[in-house]
């Protein structure tokens, strides 16, 4: 589950919480006010996702090379 950062307009408290994307957080854990929260965008989540994408791309390329080598070896064995 992703981690989200919130700011309370009532008391100014900032906090992070882990919850599902479909969940809606409305209660401040500090002052217990309702519907005063603003979700703060987190840039590092974007960076993390892009680095994971790069790892996946690298893994795909590596596996393609392995398959090419295996195919070549199999043809030589025939």
C-alpha positions as CSV (number, residue, x, y, z in Angstrom):
1,X,0.0,0.0,0.0
2,X,1.2,3.5,-0.8
3,X,2.2,6.1,1.9
4,X,0.5,9.5,1.7
5,X,1.3,12.8,3.4
6,X,-1.4,15.1,4.7
7,X,-1.7,18.6,6.2
8,X,-4.4,19.7,8.5
9,X,-5.8,23.2,7.8
10,X,-7.2,23.4,11.4
11,X,-4.1,22.7,13.5
12,X,-1.3,22.7,10.8
13,X,-0.2,19.2,11.7
14,X,1.6,17.2,9.0
15,X,1.6,13.4,9.0
16,X,2.1,10.4,6.8
17,X,-0.2,7.4,6.7
18,X,-0.3,4.2,4.7
19,X,-3.6,3.3,3.2
20,X,-5.2,1.9,0.1
21,X,-5.8,4.3,-2.9
22,X,-9.5,3.8,-2.6
23,X,-9.6,4.9,1.1
24,X,-10.5,8.5,2.0
25,X,-8.8,10.0,5.1
26,X,-10.9,12.8,6.7
27,X,-9.8,12.8,10.4
28,X,-6.8,14.6,11.7
29,X,-5.0,12.4,14.3
30,X,-3.7,15.4,16.2
31,X,-6.8,17.7,16.7
32,X,-9.5,15.2,15.5
33,X,-11.0,17.8,13.1
34,X,-13.0,16.4,10.2
35,X,-12.7,17.3,6.5
36,X,-9.7,19.7,7.1
37,X,-7.0,17.6,5.5
38,X,-5.1,18.3,2.3
39,X,-3.1,15.6,0.6
40,X,0.4,16.7,-0.1
41,X,1.9,15.5,-3.4
42,X,5.0,13.3,-3.0
43,X,7.6,13.6,-5.8
44,X,9.8,10.7,-4.5
45,X,7.0,8.3,-5.4
46,X,7.3,9.2,-9.0
47,X,11.1,8.8,-8.9
48,X,10.7,5.4,-7.3
49,X,8.3,4.2,-9.9
50,X,10.6,5.4,-12.8
51,X,13.6,3.5,-11.3
52,X,11.4,0.4,-11.0
53,X,10.5,0.8,-14.6
54,X,14.2,1.0,-15.6
55,X,14.9,-2.2,-13.7
56,X,12.0,-4.0,-15.5
57,X,13.3,-2.8,-18.9
58,X,16.8,-3.9,-18.1
59,X,15.5,-7.3,-17.0
60,X,13.5,-7.7,-20.2
61,X,16.6,-6.9,-22.3
62,X,18.7,-9.3,-20.4
63,X,16.2,-12.1,-20.8
64,X,15.9,-11.4,-24.5
65,X,19.6,-11.9,-24.8
66,X,19.5,-15.1,-22.9
67,X,16.7,-16.4,-25.1
68,X,18.6,-15.5,-28.3
69,X,21.7,-17.3,-27.0
70,X,19.6,-20.4,-26.1
71,X,17.9,-20.4,-29.5
72,X,21.3,-20.1,-31.3
73,X,22.7,-23.0,-29.2
74,X,19.7,-25.1,-29.9
75,X,20.1,-24.5,-33.7
76,X,23.7,-25.4,-33.5
77,X,22.9,-28.7,-31.7
78,X,20.6,-29.7,-34.5
